[in-house]
């Protein structure tokens, strides 16, 4: 099914490029699709928008890095594609229910 191929390729693209500031338009262009059409088929198949998927993917990678005491929260934010640590903290708290600092304290205590 061609839709499955688009979804698979878009997820592979996210997995490869999440650490830089990629956009949904960039992913759609990579696939050769209109942005709104891509968003519609992605949400239909995955149950969340490409933007939500990208955010969740980045935050999951950030959570993987949290136990490493050498990395600051800002280092982690940058490594998962957020240039602004404050923006990262706001998004993290919205999706994970606590600040990155609180999350780190919880998992390392």
DAFENZI-V732795 format. One record per pair of residues at least 6 apart in sequence whose ideal C-beta (glycine too) atoms are under 7 Angstrom apart, sorted by the first residue. I is the first residue (numbers start at 1). J is the second residue. If there is no record, write none. Layout:
# DAFENZI-V732795
i->I j->J
i->I j->J
This chain:
# DAFENZI-V732795
i->3 j->41
i->3 j->45
i->6 j->31
i->6 j->33
i->6 j->41
i->7 j->42
i->7 j->45
i->7 j->46
i->9 j->31
i->10 j->27
i->10 j->31
i->10 j->42
i->10 j->50
i->13 j->27
i->13 j->30
i->14 j->53
i->14 j->54
i->14 j->57
i->18 j->54
i->18 j->57
i->18 j->58
i->18 j->61
i->18 j->80
i->18 j->81
i->19 j->79
i->19 j->80
i->19 j->81
i->20 j->81
i->21 j->81
i->21 j->83
i->24 j->35
i->24 j->39
i->24 j->50
i->24 j->51
i->25 j->35
i->27 j->38
i->27 j->50
i->28 j->34
i->28 j->35
i->28 j->38
i->31 j->38
i->38 j->50
i->39 j->49
i->39 j->50
i->42 j->49
i->42 j->50
i->43 j->49
i->46 j->53
i->55 j->91
i->55 j->95
i->56 j->95
i->58 j->80
i->58 j->81
i->59 j->92
i->59 j->95
i->59 j->96
i->61 j->80
i->62 j->76
i->62 j->80
i->62 j->92
i->65 j->71
i->65 j->76
i->65 j->79
i->66 j->76
i->66 j->103
i->66 j->104
i->66 j->107
i->67 j->107
i->67 j->108
i->73 j->85
i->73 j->100
i->73 j->101
i->74 j->85
i->77 j->85
i->77 j->88
i->82 j->88
i->89 j->99
i->89 j->100
i->92 j->99
i->92 j->100
i->93 j->99
i->96 j->103
